[in-house]
Structures are given as structure tokens and as C-alpha cells.
Amino acid sequence: MSETKGRVTLPSEANFLEKTQEIMERWGADALRDSDGTKLDDEIKSLNAKIYTTYFVARGHNEFAEKHMDECQQIYLMSFHNIAVSEYLEIPFMKGYYEEQVIPDYLHDPKKWWEVIDRTTGEVVPSDEWELDKERHQVAISHAVLFHEYTVSFLAYAIWDPTQMYNHITNQWGDKPHDIPFDVRQTESGRFAREYLIQWLKDNPCTDVVRFTTFFYHFTLVFNNHAKEKYVDWFGYGGTVSVQALQEFEKEYGYALRPEDLVDNGYYNTPFRIPTPAYLDYMDFIQRFVAGKAAELVKIVHEAGKEAMMFLGDNWIGTEPYGKYFGQIGLDAVVGSVGGGVSLRLISDIPHVKYTEGRFLPYFFPDTFYEGNDPVPEAMRNWVTARRAIMRSPVDRIGYGGYLSLACKFPKFVDYIEKVTDEFRYIYDTAKKGKPYCGLKVAVLNSWGAIRSWQPYMVAHELWYKQCYSYMGILEALSGMAVEVVFLSFRDIRENGIPEDVDVLINAGAAGTAFSGGREWEDAKLVSAVRKWVYEGGGFLGVGEPAAFHKGGRFFQLADVLGVDKELGFTLSTDKYFNKAVDEHFITQDRTEPFDFGESMGDVYALSERTEVVEFSDGEVHIAANRYGQGRGVYIAGLPYSLENTRLLMRALYYAAGKESHLKKWFAENPCCEVHAYSEQGKYAVLNNTVEEQSTVVYDGEGTHAEYTIAPGAILWIPGGD
């Protein structure tokens, strides 16, 4: 019997009792929460529900922070590039930054902790050749080389929490105080964080779940002088820096970090960059510190008889759920925002906690809930997209955030979410009690491996998204596909080889990035290990510019496996005859729409007549297959997420694995539909992943098939699957 109530968290606010009770009943909510900008009053807290209370460890305590501004969090920033047109060069290093968010650190000696770099040569300018004007926030170089570029890497204090700043601006909070972030590594701040939590727990007896948002260090989010986002890295460690941390790092590791180790040419060690050994050391250093300090706070919460929940966002840096130290924190739960299948799996697969929770979109904020707008389409897209992943690995709870009073002004939205919550409980009751059918095991290979499970391509900036959405689409497709997914690093393969039960290895990304691998492929041991594995029967799928590193007359170092390489301009004198696509191929057999490869890779060509050219257009190969010993290689130019491309990916995986005959064990012929089988439950589900009615022939795993018509966005549950 499926649950009819529970597993839903509802946001509420003061003076909204009657409507809160009504929505609780309709949505079956059994927990209530506050949000950034709202509080629950005593009447709300007295309702029959578990009470979540947002708790900020290192922000939201200005009465303390204002007295200890020397313990504010810090960050290394880099100035714009400046061209020297004379020997005397002035660099206004704060230009382009928002002085309400960051201010230069003049308390610690800039000559020791800052760097001025000649970017044309890469050399550090000696500290006695530049002077600092603190009044004008300017560095002056006395003997610059004409027409060389120079930058200043400077240490700054963060004086406004980025998330509160974003919410402040978005919701027009006016003169509401700016939350000042402080660093718990510092003596007074560390003591305050512990003592305040102990007292807060005594003062909030009605709180059942302390929702840490999150712990100590915000992901890197820096605003420009127009109060707009300048640099966003959800994985960024920029905000973890302090002079004390740098000193402790040097004492432990035996070498000092340079500002450049963190500024990284202005790339700030984005996850697209192949991590340096120094940066990996620094990440590990921060993760151990965060895990230890967070465990202290969680222990205090448990001693007060309450649960500890972590929000996977905002100040989450150092708490990587798939990292080595996460289990040491001792959390009861993790909650995170769900934007689709990838972010759902990122949350639902987290180990070492009692339960996981997904915060679904849209947030009940005025940027969506305003007169004349209909929030239902966004909610439906979000739910239908994430639902595929829930069928594979459900979160234990779902919920929403923001102002409930806004959502209640949209009755159609309230009606739709009532249906969503009922559907979620039914799916959970089925999927959580038995592993769904998996036809293949797939490993995603990149520089990060398991620590970035389900998150390699997550970006916040629109331009970055356009550059990587072809590869991000692979994970979105995999998140709801009937395959088991693991994440491997290049180091994993070098040290341990490829796990025997993996059917297909995927390497996808742009050349030079951490995802394709760049210089990682210079390692002959790595290349040979992958070749041997494929030759002996494995499958390799390369997307975009896989294994790309120019060496030995190849750009794709696994060109022999894939059967294709990319023209760099060095072999234009060599004729390339193999450009006729096969008439039909298993990979593209049921394609019904034009191909969409996203940003074309350009100039990919087949190596020989042995390469099966599956799709050739605009003078280049976009899909190819190649037999390699007992195994197979498959190349695809790009895979932006779509239902058609999800089907293309699934067929490519089965072909690469040499298991074409297994594809239709549980299968819907219509790419807009998917089948998920639960043998332990004795039933299977056919999903309509669109907002339009769909008809499809369904194969039931027993060799029989039948045609069904499914309503828009609906699930058809059918007995069977034993």
C-alpha cells in the first residue's frame, strides 16, 4: 500500500497559519521550513509537523562579525590585464569589483601575500619594483617592459555573503543589513560558532531539524561593480583562503602556496581546468578542516536531541558528499535544489546519511510568482525532467522554498503540486524497495572521478553552459536511463585499472579540459590500459574531443579505438576519402528527428575504410563506430540533452558494449517514453516524458510487446517484471 501523506516539506512564514494548514493537507506535507527572508512564528511551529530551521554558521551574526572584521572570510582576486605603454604602469586592481562585497586586505603585508605578474613572460615582478597606493586601490610598477601585460593578484576580505547579496537584490530588501561572513578557522570566530549554536539550540526548542546552510565557506561567487555576477564557480575554493590557512598549509605540507596557485591565470581553478597537484593538496587540506569542524557542530546538535541537515549549496565547499571525509561529519540528511535529473541524482545517491531531500523549482520568489505569469509550466518541466532520475534512485523527500504566500496566489500551481506530491509518494514506495532493472554498467571518465559524481558539468554562467551543454546532456540522459553509472578518474585507471564489471567507458569534453583529460593522455600507461581493455571486449564512447592531446601525430590519443581523429591543419595535404555514411546503423535506427550535435567539433574525419561512418554532413564525421579487437569504439560529436539524444546515447552504449540484442528487454519504441522495471515489486512503469499525449510499443522483458497510449506527462504502471 503506497503512502498517501508525508515525505514533503513545505515553506511557510509568520502570520500565515490558515493557508499553511490548507496546503499541508492538500500536499500531504509533514515538515515545515523557513527560508532566507522568512521566519516561522509560534503558531506555525505548533502544527503537527517536523520543524526545519535554517541555521547560518558563518553569516547572519553581524553583532559578532562587526566587532571582528579582521576575521572576515578572505579571497584571492586578480585584476584586469593591463598593457604597459610606458615604463611606469598604474594598475587599479579593484576595477570591476563590487566594493560592497569585497575590500582589499591591507592588514596583512601585501608585499608578502600579493603577487604582481608579467603575464607576457609569466614572471613575478619583484616586490621592490612596485608600490601600493591604498587610498586609490592601485599598484604602480616602476620598470614595466613596454607592451607586456601585467596583473595584480591581491588578497581581499569578503564583507557581504554572496547568497544573501543575491537574495537581497532579487527581493529588493532595501536597507536590510548585509550578512558579513566570518572565518571559523580564526580563534574568536571558531569559539563563537560553537557557543552560539549551543545557546541557539536552547532558545529554539521547537526546532526538530537544524538545516545548516551550509557550514563555513561559500562557493566562489564574486560580483562586479554593477552588483551583477562576475565570476561563479559552484565548486570554487576561492572563499576558503586566509593568511592563517596558508600558514597552516605550509607547516603541514612543507611548501608554501603562491597566490597564483589559487588565482590560476584568472581561471580560479574552475572544474574545467585539470587540477594541479598543489590545488588538489589544498582541496584535501580544506576538506579535512571542514569535516572536522562540521562534525563538532553536528555532535552539539545531536546532544540536544535534534537532527542535523546540510543544504547542498551556498557554503558547501569542503563538504563534498562523495569525498573521502564526508562520512566523518555524521549528518542525518542532505537537502539540495533540483534543476533536473543530474541534480536529483547528485542528491539521491549521497552516502552516509539517513535521508536525502530535493528542493524543487520554482522557488516561491517574485521573479517567477508575479501577476500575469504562470508558474505551472516551469514546475511541470522541472518535475518531468527530474522524475526520470527519481525512477532510478529516488530522494527520500521533496519540498519547495520561498514565500508560501506568493504561491497561494496561483491556484492552478497549488493544484498541480498536489498531483506531483501524490505521484512522488507512489514512485518512492515502488522504487525505494527494490533496485530497478539495469541493462549496462557505464563509467564516466575524467580528471575528477568519484568526488564529482553527477556534477562534472554543472555551471551557473550562461556562456559557460553554451560551451559545455553538449557534454552536460550526457549526464542528464544517463540520470534517468536504465543503466548503472559510476565515475572514474584517470588516476583510478592508472592505479587500479578499469573495473571488470564496466561495460562502457565514456570520455566526453572539450580538448584541454579536466573532462576530456588534456595532458592526462600524455601518459602512455593510461593510453595503453584503455586500449587493452577495449581490445579485450570493452566499449569506449568518446564525445566531443575525447582523449584529446596533440602527440605522436594524433590529436585523439585513442583515435585507433574510435576510428576517427580531428584535423588540426597539419595533415591538410593528406587526402581523406572515407566520408560515405552507411545506409543504416543500429545506433541511429529509430531516429525520427534531425540530428543535434550542439556546437560542432569541426574537421573530424575517419581514419580508414574500417571505420563505420554513421553520420557525415557539412564535410565532417559526427557519428562513427569502430571494431577494435573484441571491443568497440563509438564517436559522437556532441549530445545536448533531448529525448531523441537520450535514445541515441542509449543505442550507442549498447552497441559499444556489444549487447545490441539486450536493448529491447525493457523498452519503449517511442523515444519520448521510457520503461523502468521493478522485478521485486512485480510491476513496471512506462513514462511519458513530454507534456503531450504519446503512443508507443512497449517491450515487457519477456519477449512480448504491446502498444499503449499515455496521457501528457503521465506514468502508466503495469503488472509484470518478475
C-alpha positions in Angstrom: 0.0 0.0 0.0 1.5 3.3 -1.0 1.9 6.3 1.3 -0.8 9.0 0.9 0.8 11.6 3.3 4.3 12.6 4.2 7.7 12.9 2.5 7.0 16.6 1.6 8.5 19.8 3.2 6.5 23.0 2.9 7.9 26.5 3.3 5.9 28.8 5.5 6.1 32.2 7.1 4.8 34.2 10.0 1.1 35.2 10.1 0.1 32.6 7.5 -1.4 29.8 9.7 -4.7 29.1 8.0 -3.3 28.7 4.4 -0.4 26.8 5.7 -2.7 24.2 7.2 -4.7 24.0 4.0 -1.7 23.4 1.8 -0.2 20.9 4.3 -3.4 18.9 4.0 -3.6 19.1 0.2 0.1 18.4 -0.5 0.4 15.8 2.4 3.3 17.8 3.9 4.7 16.5 7.2 7.5 19.1 7.6 7.7 22.9 7.6 10.6 25.1 7.0 11.7 28.8 6.9 13.6 30.4 4.0 16.1 33.1 3.7 14.0 36.1 4.5 11.2 34.4 6.4 10.6 33.1 9.9 8.1 30.7 11.4 6.0 32.1 14.3 4.9 30.1 17.3 1.5 29.2 15.8 3.2 27.7 12.7 5.7 25.8 14.9 2.8 24.3 16.9 1.4 22.5 13.9 1.7 18.7 13.7 4.8 18.7 11.5 8.5 18.4 11.9 10.1 21.9 12.0 13.2 22.7 10.0 15.0 25.9 10.9 17.6 27.4 8.7 20.9 27.9 10.6 23.8 30.0 9.3 27.1 29.1 10.9 29.3 31.8 9.4 26.9 34.5 8.3 23.8 36.2 9.8 25.6 37.2 13.0 26.5 40.8 12.4 26.5 41.6 16.1 29.6 39.4 16.3 31.1 40.0 12.8 31.2 43.8 13.1 33.4 43.5 16.2 35.8 41.1 14.4 36.2 42.5 10.9 39.8 41.1 10.9 38.3 37.6 10.9 36.1 38.1 7.8 36.5 35.5 5.2 39.1 36.2 2.5 39.6 35.5 -1.2 42.4 36.0 -3.7 41.3 38.1 -6.7 43.1 39.1 -9.9 43.0 42.5 -11.6 42.2 43.0 -15.2 45.2 42.6 -17.6 47.0 45.9 -18.1 49.2 46.8 -21.0 52.4 48.8 -20.3 52.7 51.6 -22.8 55.5 53.2 -20.7 57.9 52.0 -18.0 55.6 53.4 -15.4 52.3 51.5 -15.1 49.5 52.0 -12.7 47.0 49.1 -12.1 43.7 49.9 -10.4 43.3 46.4 -9.1 39.8 46.9 -7.7 38.4 48.0 -11.0 35.4 45.8 -11.9 34.8 44.5 -8.4 31.9 45.5 -6.1 33.2 47.3 -3.1 30.1 46.4 -1.0 31.2 42.8 -1.3 35.0 42.8 -1.3 37.7 45.1 0.0 41.5 44.8 -0.2 43.3 43.2 2.8 45.7 45.8 4.0 46.1 44.3 7.4 48.5 41.6 6.2 51.6 42.8 4.3 50.8 43.0 0.6 54.4 42.7 -0.3 54.4 39.2 1.3 50.9 37.9 0.3 50.2 39.6 -3.1 51.8 39.0 -6.5 52.3 41.3 -9.4 52.9 39.2 -12.6 54.2 39.9 -16.0 51.6 37.8 -17.9 53.6 38.0 -21.1 56.6 36.2 -19.6 54.9 34.6 -16.6 57.5 36.1 -14.3 56.7 37.6 -10.9 57.6 41.2 -10.6 59.9 41.7 -7.5 58.1 43.4 -4.7 60.7 46.2 -4.6 59.7 47.2 -8.2 56.1 48.0 -7.3 54.3 50.3 -4.8 50.9 50.3 -3.3 48.5 53.3 -3.1 46.0 52.2 -0.5 43.8 55.3 -0.9 43.3 54.7 -4.6 43.5 50.9 -4.5 46.3 51.0 -7.0 49.6 49.3 -7.7 52.3 51.2 -9.6 55.1 49.3 -11.4 58.3 51.5 -11.8 60.1 49.5 -14.5 57.5 47.8 -16.7 58.5 46.2 -20.0 56.9 48.0 -22.9 53.8 46.3 -24.3 53.8 43.5 -21.8 50.6 42.6 -19.9 50.6 42.8 -16.1 48.1 41.7 -13.4 47.9 42.1 -9.6 46.8 39.1 -7.5 45.6 40.5 -4.3 44.1 39.3 -1.1 40.7 40.7 -0.2 38.2 40.5 2.6 34.6 39.3 1.8 32.2 41.6 3.7 28.9 40.5 2.2 27.7 36.9 1.9 27.1 36.3 -1.8 23.8 34.3 -1.4 22.3 36.9 0.9 23.5 39.6 -1.5 21.8 37.8 -4.4 18.5 37.4 -2.4 18.8 41.0 -1.1 19.0 42.4 -4.7 16.4 40.0 -6.2 13.8 40.5 -3.5 14.6 44.2 -3.1 15.2 44.1 0.7 16.3 47.7 0.8 18.1 48.7 4.0 18.1 45.2 5.5 21.7 44.6 6.9 24.2 42.9 4.8 25.3 39.5 6.2 29.0 39.6 7.0 30.8 36.2 6.6 33.4 35.3 9.1 36.0 32.6 9.1 35.7 29.8 11.8 39.4 29.0 11.3 40.1 32.2 13.3 40.2 31.9 17.1 37.3 34.1 18.0 35.0 33.1 15.1 35.6 29.4 15.9 34.7 29.9 19.5 31.6 31.9 18.6 30.4 29.3 16.2 30.3 26.6 18.9 29.0 28.8 21.7 26.3 30.4 19.7 25.0 27.1 18.4 24.7 25.7 22.0 22.7 28.7 23.1 20.6 28.8 19.9 19.5 25.2 20.5 18.3 26.1 23.9 16.4 29.1 22.5 14.7 27.1 19.8 13.1 24.0 21.5 10.5 23.6 18.7 13.2 23.0 16.1 13.4 19.3 15.1 15.9 19.7 12.2 18.8 22.1 12.2 19.2 22.9 8.5 22.8 24.1 8.2 23.1 26.4 5.2 25.7 25.1 4.9 28.7 25.3 7.0 31.7 27.6 6.6 32.8 28.5 3.0 30.7 29.7 0.1 31.3 28.6 -3.4 33.2 31.2 -5.4 30.7 33.9 -6.3 32.1 37.4 -7.0 30.0 40.4 -8.2 31.1 43.2 -10.5 30.9 46.9 -9.9 27.3 46.9 -11.2 26.3 44.4 -8.5 25.9 41.7 -11.2 27.6 38.2 -11.1 31.2 38.5 -12.3 32.5 35.1 -11.6 30.6 32.0 -10.5 32.0 28.6 -9.7 29.8 26.2 -7.7 32.9 24.1 -7.0 35.2 27.0 -6.3 37.5 27.1 -3.2 38.3 30.8 -3.6 36.4 31.8 -0.4 38.3 29.3 1.8 41.5 31.3 1.8 43.1 33.1 4.7 46.6 34.0 5.8 46.2 31.6 8.7 45.1 28.8 6.3 48.1 29.5 4.1 50.4 29.4 7.0 48.9 26.1 8.4 49.1 24.6 4.9 52.8 25.4 4.6 53.5 23.9 8.0 51.7 20.7 7.2 52.8 20.2 3.6 56.3 21.6 3.7 55.8 24.1 0.9 54.1 27.4 0.5 51.2 28.1 -1.9 51.5 31.1 -4.2 48.7 33.4 -4.9 48.9 32.1 -8.5 48.1 28.6 -7.2 44.6 30.0 -6.4 44.2 32.7 -9.0 45.3 30.4 -11.7 45.8 32.9 -14.5 42.4 34.3 -13.7 40.7 30.9 -14.2 40.5 30.4 -10.5 40.8 26.6 -10.8 37.4 26.2 -12.4 36.4 22.5 -12.6 37.1 22.6 -16.3 40.8 23.0 -15.5 42.9 20.0 -15.0 43.7 20.3 -11.3 47.3 20.8 -10.4 49.0 18.8 -7.6 49.1 21.9 -5.4 45.4 22.6 -5.9 44.5 19.0 -5.1 46.6 19.2 -1.9 44.8 22.4 -1.0 41.3 20.9 -1.6 42.2 18.0 0.6 43.5 20.3 3.3 40.3 22.3 3.3 38.1 19.2 3.2 39.7 17.8 6.3 39.4 21.0 8.2 35.7 21.5 7.2 34.8 17.9 8.0 36.4 18.1 11.5 34.8 21.5 12.4 31.4 20.4 11.0 31.5 17.2 13.0 31.9 19.3 16.1 28.7 21.2 15.4 26.7 18.2 14.3 27.7 16.5 17.6 26.3 19.5 19.5 23.0 19.2 17.6 22.7 15.5 18.3 23.4 16.1 22.0 20.5 18.5 22.0 18.2 15.7 20.6 17.8 17.2 17.2 18.7 16.2 13.6 21.4 17.8 11.5 20.7 18.5 7.9 23.1 20.1 5.3 21.9 22.2 2.4 24.0 21.2 -0.6 24.7 24.7 -1.8 25.7 28.2 -0.6 28.5 27.4 1.9 29.0 23.8 0.9 32.7 24.0 -0.1 34.7 21.3 1.7 31.7 19.1 2.4 31.8 17.2 -0.9 29.3 14.3 -0.3 31.3 11.9 -2.5 34.6 12.9 -0.9 36.8 11.0 1.5 35.8 12.8 4.6 32.0 13.4 4.2 31.1 10.4 6.3 33.0 11.8 9.3 30.7 14.7 9.6 27.8 12.5 10.9 24.9 14.3 9.2 21.4 12.9 9.3 20.3 14.4 6.0 21.2 16.4 2.9 18.9 18.7 1.0 19.6 20.4 -2.3 18.0 22.2 -5.1 16.7 20.1 -8.1 17.0 21.5 -11.5 16.8 18.2 -13.4 17.8 14.6 -13.4 21.5 15.3 -12.8 21.0 17.4 -9.7 18.4 14.9 -8.5 20.9 12.1 -8.7 23.6 14.3 -7.2 21.4 14.4 -4.1 19.7 11.0 -4.1 22.9 8.9 -4.4 24.7 10.6 -1.5 26.0 8.0 1.0 26.4 8.2 4.8 23.1 9.9 5.6 19.7 8.7 6.8 17.7 10.5 4.2 18.0 12.9 1.3 15.7 15.7 0.2 15.2 17.6 -3.1 14.1 21.2 -3.2 12.1 21.5 -6.4 11.7 24.5 -8.7 10.4 27.1 -9.0 11.3 28.8 -5.7 8.3 30.9 -4.5 10.1 34.2 -5.3 8.7 37.2 -7.1 10.9 36.6 -10.1 8.5 33.8 -11.0 5.4 34.3 -9.0 4.2 37.7 -10.3 0.9 38.9 -11.7 0.5 37.7 -15.3 2.9 34.8 -15.1 2.0 31.2 -14.9 4.5 29.1 -12.8 2.9 25.8 -13.7 4.9 25.2 -17.0 8.2 25.7 -15.2 7.1 23.4 -12.4 5.9 20.7 -14.9 9.2 20.9 -16.9 11.2 20.6 -13.7 9.2 17.6 -12.4 9.0 15.6 -15.6 12.7 16.1 -16.2 13.7 15.1 -12.7 11.2 12.3 -12.5 13.3 10.1 -14.8 16.0 10.1 -12.2 13.6 9.5 -9.4 12.6 6.3 -11.1 16.2 5.1 -10.9 17.2 6.5 -7.5 14.6 8.5 -5.6 15.3 11.1 -3.0 13.6 10.3 0.3 11.7 13.6 0.4 10.8 16.5 -1.8 9.9 20.1 -1.0 9.8 23.7 -2.0 11.3 27.0 -0.8 10.4 30.7 -0.7 7.3 32.6 0.2 4.2 30.3 0.5 2.0 33.4 0.5 3.1 34.1 -3.1 2.5 30.5 -4.3 -1.0 30.6 -2.8 -2.0 33.4 -5.2 -1.7 30.9 -8.0 -4.4 28.2 -7.5 -3.5 26.2 -10.7 0.0 25.9 -9.3 -1.3 24.6 -6.0 -3.5 22.1 -7.8 -0.5 20.8 -9.9 1.8 20.4 -7.0 -0.9 18.4 -5.2 -0.7 15.9 -8.1 3.1 15.9 -8.0 3.4 15.1 -4.3 1.0 12.2 -4.7 2.9 10.8 -7.7 6.2 11.2 -5.9 5.0 9.1 -2.9 3.8 6.3 -5.2 7.1 6.3 -7.1 9.1 6.3 -3.9 7.1 3.4 -2.5 7.9 1.4 -5.6 11.5 2.4 -6.5 13.0 2.5 -3.0 12.1 -1.1 -2.2 14.0 -2.7 -5.0 16.7 -1.9 -7.5 15.3 -1.2 -10.9 16.5 -3.1 -13.9 19.9 -2.1 -15.3 21.0 -3.3 -18.7 24.5 -1.9 -18.6 27.2 -0.5 -16.3 28.7 2.7 -17.5 31.8 4.6 -16.2 32.3 8.3 -16.8 36.0 9.1 -17.0 37.5 12.5 -16.2 40.1 14.1 -14.0 37.8 14.3 -11.0 36.3 10.9 -10.7 34.0 10.0 -7.8 34.3 13.2 -5.9 32.4 15.0 -8.7 29.8 12.2 -9.1 26.8 13.7 -11.1 28.4 17.1 -11.1 31.3 17.5 -13.6 29.5 19.8 -15.9 27.4 21.9 -13.5 27.8 25.6 -14.3 26.0 28.7 -13.4 27.1 31.1 -16.1 25.1 31.1 -19.3 28.1 31.4 -21.6 29.8 28.5 -19.9 26.7 26.5 -20.3 26.6 27.1 -24.0 30.2 25.8 -24.2 29.6 22.6 -22.3 25.9 21.7 -22.8 26.7 19.0 -25.3 28.5 17.1 -22.6 26.2 18.0 -19.7 23.5 16.4 -21.8 25.2 13.1 -21.4 24.8 13.1 -17.7 21.2 14.3 -17.9 20.4 11.5 -20.2 22.2 8.9 -18.0 20.5 10.2 -14.8 17.2 8.5 -15.8 18.4 5.7 -18.1 18.2 2.0 -17.1 22.0 1.8 -16.6 24.2 1.8 -13.6 26.6 4.8 -13.6 29.9 5.2 -11.8 32.6 7.9 -12.0 36.3 7.2 -12.5 39.3 9.4 -12.6 42.4 8.9 -14.7 44.3 8.2 -11.6 41.9 5.4 -10.7 42.7 3.7 -14.0 46.4 4.2 -13.6 46.4 2.7 -10.1 43.6 0.1 -10.3 42.7 -0.4 -13.9 39.1 -0.4 -15.2 36.6 -2.4 -13.0 35.8 -5.8 -14.6 32.0 -5.2 -14.5 32.1 -2.0 -16.5 30.6 -2.4 -20.0 31.3 1.1 -21.4 33.8 3.8 -20.6 32.7 7.4 -21.5 35.1 10.2 -22.1 33.4 13.5 -23.1 34.5 17.1 -23.2 36.4 19.8 -24.9 40.1 19.5 -25.6 42.3 20.6 -22.7 39.6 20.4 -20.1 39.5 18.2 -17.0 36.7 16.3 -18.6 38.4 15.3 -21.9 41.7 15.0 -20.0 44.2 17.1 -21.8 47.7 16.3 -20.6 46.5 13.3 -18.7 46.6 11.5 -22.1 50.3 12.1 -22.4 50.7 9.1 -20.0 51.5 6.0 -22.1 50.4 3.8 -19.2 46.9 5.3 -19.2 46.5 5.1 -23.0 47.7 1.5 -23.2 45.4 0.4 -20.3 42.3 1.8 -22.1 43.4 0.3 -25.4 44.0 -3.1 -23.9 40.6 -3.0 -22.1 38.7 -2.2 -25.3 40.7 -4.7 -27.3 39.7 -7.4 -24.9 36.0 -6.7 -25.2 35.2 -3.3 -23.6 33.3 -0.5 -25.1 34.6 3.1 -25.4 32.3 6.1 -26.2 34.0 9.4 -27.0 32.0 12.6 -27.3 33.3 16.0 -28.5 37.0 15.9 -28.2 37.7 12.7 -26.3 41.3 11.8 -25.2 42.4 14.9 -27.0 46.1 15.8 -26.6 48.4 16.5 -29.6 51.2 13.9 -29.6 52.7 11.4 -31.9 50.8 12.5 -35.0 47.4 12.1 -33.3 45.1 14.6 -31.6 42.7 12.0 -30.3 45.1 9.7 -28.4 42.5 6.9 -28.8 41.9 7.6 -32.5 42.8 4.0 -33.2 39.9 2.9 -30.9 37.4 5.4 -32.2 38.3 5.2 -35.9 38.4 9.0 -36.2 40.7 11.9 -35.5 40.4 15.7 -35.8 42.2 17.8 -38.4 44.4 20.4 -36.7 45.7 21.8 -40.0 48.8 19.5 -40.0 47.5 16.9 -42.4 45.7 19.0 -44.9 48.0 17.6 -47.6 46.8 14.1 -46.8 43.6 13.0 -48.7 40.7 11.7 -46.6 38.5 9.5 -48.7 36.3 7.9 -46.0 33.3 10.1 -45.9 30.4 8.0 -47.1 27.9 7.2 -44.4 26.5 3.6 -44.1 22.9 3.3 -45.2 21.7 2.1 -41.8 23.2 1.5 -38.4 22.0 0.2 -35.1 22.9 3.4 -33.3 20.6 5.6 -35.4 18.0 3.0 -36.3 14.9 4.7 -34.7 15.9 8.4 -35.2 12.8 10.4 -36.1 14.2 14.0 -35.9 17.2 15.8 -37.4 20.4 15.3 -35.5 21.5 17.9 -33.0 25.2 17.7 -32.1 25.3 21.1 -30.4 28.5 23.0 -31.1 30.2 21.2 -34.0 33.7 19.9 -33.2 34.8 20.7 -36.8 37.0 18.7 -39.1 36.6 15.2 -37.6 37.5 12.6 -40.2 37.5 8.8 -40.5 40.9 7.1 -40.4 40.3 4.2 -42.8 37.7 2.1 -44.6 37.3 0.0 -41.4 35.6 3.0 -39.7 31.8 2.8 -39.9 30.8 6.3 -40.7 27.3 6.6 -39.2 26.6 10.3 -39.8 28.5 12.5 -42.2 27.5 16.1 -43.0 29.0 19.5 -43.5 32.2 17.9 -44.5 32.8 16.1 -41.2 32.0 12.9 -39.3 29.5 13.4 -36.4 28.9 9.7 -35.5 31.3 6.8 -36.1 31.8 3.3 -34.9 34.9 1.1 -35.0 35.6 -2.5 -34.1 38.8 -2.8 -32.1 39.9 -6.3 -31.3 37.0 -7.9 -29.4 35.7 -4.5 -28.3 34.2 -1.4 -30.0 34.7 2.4 -30.0 32.0 4.9 -30.8 32.4 8.6 -31.5 29.7 11.3 -31.3 30.4 14.9 -32.0 28.1 16.2 -29.2 25.0 15.4 -27.3 22.9 18.2 -26.0 20.1 16.8 -23.8 16.9 15.9 -25.6 14.7 12.8 -25.6 16.0 11.9 -29.1 19.6 12.3 -28.0 18.9 10.2 -24.9 17.8 7.4 -27.2 20.8 8.0 -29.4 23.1 7.7 -26.4 21.4 4.5 -25.2 21.8 2.8 -28.6 25.4 3.9 -28.8 26.1 2.4 -25.3 24.5 -0.9 -26.2 26.4 -1.0 -29.5 29.7 -0.1 -27.8 29.1 -2.9 -25.3 28.3 -5.4 -28.0 24.9 -6.0 -26.4 22.5 -4.9 -29.1 20.3 -7.9 -28.6 19.7 -6.8 -24.9 18.3 -3.4 -25.8 14.7 -4.3 -26.1 14.4 -6.3 -22.9 12.6 -3.4 -21.3 12.0 -0.8 -24.0 9.6 1.8 -25.5 9.9 2.3 -29.2 8.9 6.0 -28.9 11.9 8.0 -27.7 9.6 10.2 -25.8 8.8 7.3 -23.5 10.9 5.2 -21.2 10.4 1.9 -19.3 11.5 1.2 -15.7 11.1 -2.3 -14.4 10.9 -3.3 -10.7 11.1 -7.1 -10.5 10.9 -7.2 -6.7 7.7 -5.2 -6.8 6.2 -7.2 -9.7 5.5 -4.2 -11.9 7.0 -1.8 -14.4 6.3 1.8 -15.4 6.1 3.5 -18.8 6.8 7.2 -18.6 5.6 9.9 -20.9 8.4 12.4 -20.7 6.6 15.1 -22.6 3.6 17.4 -22.0 1.8 15.9 -25.0 0.0 12.6 -25.4 2.2 9.8 -26.6 1.7 6.3 -28.1 4.3 3.7 -28.0 5.0 0.0 -28.4 6.4 -1.4 -25.1 8.6 -4.5 -24.7 7.9 -6.1 -21.3 11.2 -8.0 -20.7 9.6 -11.4 -21.5 9.9 -11.0 -25.3 6.4 -9.8 -25.8 5.2 -6.3 -26.7 2.0 -4.2 -26.8 1.0 -0.7 -27.7 -0.1 1.9 -25.2 -1.3 5.5 -25.3 -0.1 7.6 -22.3 -1.5 11.0 -21.3 0.7 14.1 -21.2 3.4 13.8 -18.5 1.8 10.7 -17.1 3.1 7.3 -15.9 1.5 4.0 -16.8 2.0 1.3 -14.2 1.7 -2.2 -15.5 1.8 -5.5 -13.5 4.8 -7.7 -14.5 8.5 -7.6 -14.3 9.0 -10.8 -12.3 
